[in-house]
Amino acid sequence: MLEELARVEAETQSCVEAAVWAMPESSLTDALDAVHRLEQRLAAMKLALVRELDGRGTALAQGASSTAVWLRDKLRLSVPAARGLVDLAEALDHEAELSAALAAGQVDLAQTRVIAGVAALVRREADTEAAGRAVDLLVGWAGQFDPTVLRRLGSRILDHVAPEAAEAATGRALEAEAARAARDRHVTLSDLRDGRTRLTGSLAAETAALLRAAIDPLTAPSGPDDSRSSGQRRHDAVGDICRLALRSGDVPEHGADAAQIVVTTGYDVLTASLGPGTLDGGLTLTAETVRRLACDAAVLPAVLGGAGQILDVGRQRRLVSGPLRRALVLRDRGCAFPGCDRPPRWCEGHHLRHWSAGGNTSLANAVLLCRHHHRQVHHHGWQVRLAADGHPEFLPPTWFDPDQRPRRNRLRHPPAPANRRPLTSVPAGSTRSLPAGSTRSAPAGPPRSLPAGSFRSVPVGPRTRPAVAHAATVARTDGWRPDPAGRRRAARPSGRPAVQARPP
């Protein structure tokens, strides 16, 4: 066999080097058919070799865990491709007619996989004789249909080869498909970094039919000038269906409030029709989107203090719902527990002073917590209070932190950067003294200017150490102090140094 394969390889090499551009069109099509048949013959030979190697246990003898893993390393295949070769080789070991059809070039490798699968199903549901008839029928159809159509025809093959078993087999197949669809059904919403959301999932047949029936009437082009793609029209149809559902009023409440989306924007921004807005989940909408939503939205007035805390919104209620819940969403932006990133729709209102202990239901006595951290606060000793700026902070139990240092959710309200005070001149007549322990009094009167020529010019080009050192020396004679980091600091009347860049 090796000598024959060597001859075939040599002849194939000469064909590869042939000038196909000089061949007439009829010869090109005939050569394509011949190459396709040869490819299937070689595939049949390859499967026969794989089956023999697997039967002999060659892979295990050479230290591999399985024949598929051995083929992966030997032929540089992926594990699924290698496992598919082993499985098909084993299946053809029981289907001599199918193996002969592949070797004769009557079916290709993909069609062979489909026919082998159908034959195994017929053998399981009926008998070996019916499986043989199914193979003969499908091999005949393989000359007319591609693997996809062949698989669809194979799903009804029992009606032709074993009618008495077809009805029961069809029922069991439908039950198995329904159970698999129910087990694997899911829809996933994944937030992307650019503000979009990826929607993926697997729908059961009934749900898929409902979705198609709902969006198909809305996916038709709106006119000859509609430039949206079919995918974009389906996207817009899903949004339209959601709006219709929310307007119906039949959507169940979520967090003791009717289903809705909340967009936060400034009053001046809204009235001036400019500026972005923020969803309750933290994503930012463009100014155009805010203007569009404001055309058909309920506007809830809220009074915010300078630090962003809510001062007044709506009226008080016994339950944390309605305007009060919207105020909590505006203030806490989600679960307020330190480090938690749960969005507002997953959160509940928690009374800082329990209702049973006389606490009222108000913004000053409520905080937004997810279900998990709500249990933590109630059962594990955490205490919650509102800080001076109106935002919640948490005191851990002593077993967690003996000092019980207050903690905040910095994901929702990151600390503001420290404001640097600019270096300014001291007004004439300033009499503020330096802190205790200072040995130098604050300068009085207008700031003195440096003597002429104190800063000598430096030629254009790289800086030199002598010029910088000279500038630092002159600065020290006029109240300036060098900094170890290479910056210069001026003594200010308040006693605090202010950062100023070095002179060039």
N, C-alpha and C positions, 0 to 999 in steps of 0.2 A: 504493500500500500504506500509506503514512503516513497518508493521510486515513482509510482504513478502520480502522487501528489507533487513531487518535484517537477515532473514533466508538465503537469497542469499549471504549476506556478510559473514555469519558464514561458509557456505559451501565453499565459495571461499577461506576463510582463511585456511580451512583444505586442499584444493587443493594446496595452496601455500606451505604448509609445507610438501607436499608429496615428496617422494624420487624419483625424475624424473630420476636420474641416473640409477635406477633399471628397468625402463620401456623399453620394446622392441621398436625397431625403428618404427614399424607400429603403435604402440600405441602412440608414441610421435607425429607423423604426424597427427593422428586423433585428439589428444588432442589440437594440434595447431589450427586445423580447428574449433574445438568447441569453443575455447577461442576467436578466431576472430569473429565468429558469435555472441557470447555473448557480445563482445565489441560493435558491431554495434547495438544490441538490447538496450544496456544501453545508447548508444549515442542517439538513437531515443527517449528513455524515457527522457533523459536530455534535448533534444531540445523541447520536449513537455512541460516540466516544465518551461523552459526559456520563451517559448511563452506565457504561462498562466500568469507568473509573470509580463511579459512586458505588457500584455493586462490589467491586474488589476492595473497597475501603482504602484506596490509595491516599486520600487526603488525611485520614486519621493516622495512617502509617507514617506520614511525613510531618506529623505534629500539629496539623490544623484541627480546629474544633469541628469543622463540617466541610462538606464538599463545596458549599457556597462560599465559605470564607477562603478556601483554597483557590477557587476559581477567581475570586476577587484579587488575590495577590498574583496569581499566575497570569491572568489575562487583563488585569487592571480594569476590572468591571466594578460597578457599584454593587453593594450587597443585594438590593432588590433585583437587579438584572441577573446576577449570578444565581440567586434563589429561583428566579423564574426559569432559567435554563434547566436547573436540576428537576424542578417540578414537571416541566413539559417533557423532559426526557423520560421521567418515570411514567407519565400518562401515556406516551407513545409506546411504551413497553407493553401496554395492554390493548393498544389500538393498532394492529398490524396494517389494516387497510388505510388508515389515516397516515401512518408513517410512509407507506408506499406512495400515497398521493403526494406527499411533500417531496419525496425523493424524485418523483416524476415531474415535479414542477407544476402540478395541477392546482396546488394551493400554496399560498405564501405563509410565512411564519406567523403573522398576526391572525390570519384565518385559521391556522392550525390551532392556535390557543383557544379561539372561540369554539371550534368544533370539539376539541377535547373536553372543554368544560361542559358543553351540552351533552356529550356522550356520557360523561360521569353522572350528570343529573338524571338522564333517562335510565341508566343502569340502576341507579338508586331507587327511582320511583317505579320502574317496571322490571325489566330483565335484560340479560345480555343480548338476546336476540333483537329486542327493540332498539337497544343502543347501536347495534350494527346497522339496522335499517336507517337510523337517524344519521349515522356517519355517511352512509352512501348518499342519502338525500342532500345533506349539507355540502358534501364535496361536489355534487353536481351543481348546486346553486353558487358555489364559490367562483365559478367562471363568469357569473353575472353581477354579483353583489360584493361590496366591500365589507370589511369586518364589522362595522357598525350595523349595517342592515342585516348581515348574517346573524348577529347576536339577537336582533329583534325577531327575526324569523325563528331562531332556535328556541325562543321563549314559548312558542306555540307548537313546537315540534311533536309534542305528545299527542296532539289532536290527529296527527297523521300516522304515527307509528304505534301508538297505544291509546286509542280513544277511551277504553274502559278505565284507564288510570288517570286520564287528563284532568277530569273535574276535581278529583280529590287532591291531585298534585297542585293544581292551580290554587285551590283554597288554602293549602298549607303554605304555598309560596307567598300569597297575598298576606296571610297572617304574619309570616316571618318578616316581610317587608314593612308592614305596619308597626311591628314591635321594634324593628331596627330604627325606623323613622322616629318613633316616640322616644327611644333611648337617646338618639343622637341629635334631637332637635335642640337648637340654641340660637340665640342672637347675641352678638357681642358688639359693644360700642367702645372704641378705643380712641382716646384723645391723642391727637398728634401735636407736635411742637409748634406748628404754625397756626394753631387755632381750629383746624379742621378736625373731623371725627371720622374714623374708619368704621364702616358698618359691614360686618361679616356674619355668616350664620348658615344654618341648614334648617329648612322649613319642611314640616310634614306636608303630605299631598293636600290635605284639606286646607291648611293655613296658606299654602302657596296659591291654591286656587282662589281663596278669599282675597289675597293680596293682589293677584292679577286682575280679578274682577273689580277691585277698588281703584287701581291706578291706571288700568288700560284706557278707560274713557278720558283720562287726563293727560295721556302721553302723546296724543295726536298733535302734529304741528299746528300751531295757532294760526298759520297763514303762510302764504308763499314766501314771506320775508323772514320766517322763523329760522334762524341759523343755529339753533341748539341741536346738539347731537342726540341720539336716542337715549344714551346714558344720562345726559343732562336733563332731558324731559322726564325720565323716570325719577330722577332726584327731586325735581320740582314737584312732581305728582305726589311723592311721599310727603313733602312739606304741606301741600294742599290738603291731603287727607288728615294730617295731624291738626291743622287749623280747624277743619270742619268738625273733628271729634271734640276739640276743646270748646268750640262754640256751642256744641249741642247741650252741654251741661250735664251729660250722663257719665262723664269720666269720674271714677272714684276719687275721693279726696286723698291727698298725700300730705302727711304731717299735719293733719287737722286743718288743711287749707285746700281749696279747690285747685286742681291741676292748672298750672300756669307757668309762664317763663317770666322772670323778673329782670329788667334792665335798669341799672342805676346810672343816672347822669345828673349833672348840675342843673339847677333851675335856669340860670343864665344861659347855659349851653343849650338847653332845650328851647327856650324862648328865642334865642338868637339863631337857632337852626344850624349850629355848628358844634363840632367837638365829638369825641367818641363816647361810648357808654360801656358799662361792664355788666356781664351776666352774673347771676348769683353764684355760678361755679367758678368765677374768676377770669373767664375768657373775655377779651375785649372786642367790641363791635365797632365798625367804622361809623363815622358821622352820618353817612348816607343811610346805613341800616337803621340807626337810631331814629332818624327822621321818618323812615318808612314805617317803623313799628309804632311811632307816636301817632300816626294817622289813625290807627285803629287800636288804641290801648287805653286802659284806665290809668290816669296819672294820679299817683298818691303823693300829696305834698308832705314833705318831711323837713323839719328844722334841725340843722346840724350845727354843732358848736365848732369853734376854730380847730379843735383837735380831731374833728371828724365824728364825735360821738352824737348819737341821736338825742335831741332834747325833747321833742314832742312829735307824736305821730298817732293819728287816729284816736280812738277812745279805748279805755281799759275794758278787758273782758275777763271772765273767770278762767277760760282756757287760753293757752298760748296759741292763738290763731288769728286770722284776719290781719288787721293793721299791726297788731303787736308782733306777730310772727314775722311780718315783712320788715318791721323795724329791727328785730333780732338778726335777720339775714343781712340787712344793711350794715349793722354794727359788727357782728361776729364773722360774717362771710363763710360760715361753715362751722364745723365742730371747733369750739374754742379751746379744747384740751391741748396742752403743749405737745407739738410734734404731729398732731393729727391732720390729715389732709382730706377728710371726708367732706363732700359738698353739702350744701344746705338741705337738699332733698332727702338726705339720709339721716337727718338730725331731728331731735325732739327738744322741746322747751323744758328747762329744768329750773325749779324755784330755788334761789339761793337760800331763802328761809322758807322751809316747807310750808305748804298750804295748811297742813294739819296743825302747824305750830303758830299760826296766825299770820303767815306771810301773805302779802297781796300779790296779785298777778299784774305786774307792771314791768316796764323795761328795766327799772333799777333793781328788780328782784328776780331777773330771769337771765339765763344764758343758754346758748345753743350747744347741744352735745349729741354726738352720735350714740347709737344704742349701746355699743361696747363701753364707751367712756361714761355714759350715764350710769351704767351699773358700777363702774369703778368708783365714781363719786359717792354713790349711795352705800356701797358695801365695803369699801376699802380705806376709808378714813381721809379721803381728799376733801379739802375745804375750798370753796370758791367765794371770791369777793370781787367787787368792782374797785379798780384803782382810781386815783384822783382824776385821771384823764377819761374815765368812763368806760374803759375796756376791762374785760375780766382777767383776773390773775388767779393762779391756783397755788394753794399751800399744801405740799405733800405731807403724808403721815410721817411720824417720827421714825418709824422703821425704815422708811425710804430715805429720808433726809433729816437727821437729828436737828439741824438748824432751821428746818422748815422755811427755806428761802423761797420767796414768791417766784413763780414761773409763768411764762406767757407762751402763747402760740405765735412764734416769730414767723411762721409761714404765712399767717394772715396779716399780721401787723409787724413788719420788719422794723428794727430800731432805726430811728432817723439818724443820718450822719451828723457828726459833731460839726457845729458851725464855727468856722474860723473867723475871728474878728479881724478886720483889716487894720493895718498899721496906719494910724492917723496921728496928726500933730496934736500936741497937748495945748488946750486953750490957755491964754495968758491969765495969770492969777490963780492957776490951779493949786489947791492946797491939800489934795489927798495925800496921805502918808503911805509909805510902803508897809508891808506886813511886819509884825513883830519879829525882831531878830535881824532885820536888814540894817546894814551899816551905812547905806547911802540914801540920802533923802531924794525925793522926787524933784526934778528940775522945775524951776519956776520961770514964768515968762515965756515968750515965744521960743520955739525950738531953734537951737543954734545951727548955723550952717557950717559945713566943713571948710577949712582954709583952702584958699585957691591953690591948686596944684597938688592937693592931697592925693587925688587919684590920677596917677600918671597914665597916659594913653598906652594902650597895648596894640602892637601891630596886628593887622588882619592875619589870621591863621590860627594854629593851635595855641591854646592857652599855655602860659608858662607859670611855673610855681612861684618865681620871684614876684611877678606882678600881683598874684593873688595874695601872697603873704604880705606885701606892702599895703594892699588895701585893707587887710585885716588889722594890720598894725595901726593904721591911721584911724580905723573905726574904733579901736579900743581907747584911743585918746579922746574920743568924743562921746563916750557913753555906750559904745557897742561892745558886746561880749561874743567871743567865738563859741561856736557849738561843736561838740565832738564829731557830729555827723557832717561837718563841713558847711553848715548854714550859719548865718549871722543872726543874732537875736538882739533886739533893742530893749533896754530897760524901760518899761512903761510906768506911768504913774500908778497903775493898779498893782504893780509888782509882778505882773505876768509877762513873760517874754512873748513877742509876736514874731512870726517867721517872716523873713524878707530874703529874697533871692540875693545871691552874691553878685557884686558888680562884675561886669564883663572884663 
